[in-house]
Each structure stands twice: as structure tokens, then as C-alpha cells.
Amino acid sequence: LWTPSGVAGSSGGGAGFNLGGKRYFSDLDFSPFVAAGFGYRGIQVSHDDADSDSANGFGAYAGGGATLFRTHDTHLTADVRYDVNFFSLSNLDQGKQAHGLMLTVGMGFRDFFL
């Protein structure tokens, strides 16, 4: 879990909805890409010995990665994104916006049930 300012006994979580796109550089089975998007998300942080805080608002991301087996019905994707929230947690981070790197590895399906 993300720990604000490295404080022990802290926990956090969040959820959001993002809308974005990818630009692939190849039509081959292995294809690198760049990605960008924006969305609406919320985060909540709590401490064992301090106030809890939550906030929601808009944010954006940009990054890149690669897709393996892109021309197959089942493919693998890995990407790294830099994510920035355009809102802050007022009690815990003194008005600073949350941001950081995200690493995602996933599996995709095309026309799997059709």
C-alpha cells in the first residue's frame, strides 16, 4: 500500500475511471506504444494515530509500454505511466498533489466471445 510520507501505520486506497488512448508504432506481434489519458478518481488515506483524509477530482496520465502477441486473439501488455492528480488531500499532504509511477501488466482478449 501507498504510505504517505513513509509514515508507519498508514494505509491508503483509491478508485477511478480513466479515458485514454494508445498509439502503436507497429502492426507486428510485438509493438511498443505511447499512451495518455485523463479521468476522475478518488483516494482515501488513514493513519493509526492521526486524522484520516479523502478527496476526489480529476487527474491525468502519460506513459508507454509494449504489447506482445498483438495480432492474436489473446495478448499480453505491460506499461509504465506517470500519474498526476489535480487535487490534494488537505489534512495529510499540506495541499500537495498526489503523483507517481504506475506499472501495469495485463492480458487482453479480442473477439473472445463472438
WOMO-V881011 format. One record per backbone hydrogen bond with DSSP energy under -1.0 kcal/mol. CO is the residue of the C=O (numbers start at 1). NH is the residue of the N-H. If there is no record, write none. Layout:
co:nh
CO:NH
CO:NH
This chain:
co:nh
3:6
4:7
9:48
11:46
13:44
15:42
17:40
19:38
21:36
23:34
29:70
31:67
32:25
33:65
34:23
35:63
36:21
37:61
38:19
39:59
40:17
41:57
42:15
43:55
44:13
45:53
46:11
53:45
55:43
57:41
58:86
59:39
60:84
61:37
62:82
63:35
64:80
65:33
66:78
67:31
68:76
69:72
73:110
75:108
76:68
77:106
78:66
79:104
80:64
81:102
82:62
83:100
84:60
89:93
93:96
98:85
100:83
102:81
104:79
106:77
108:75
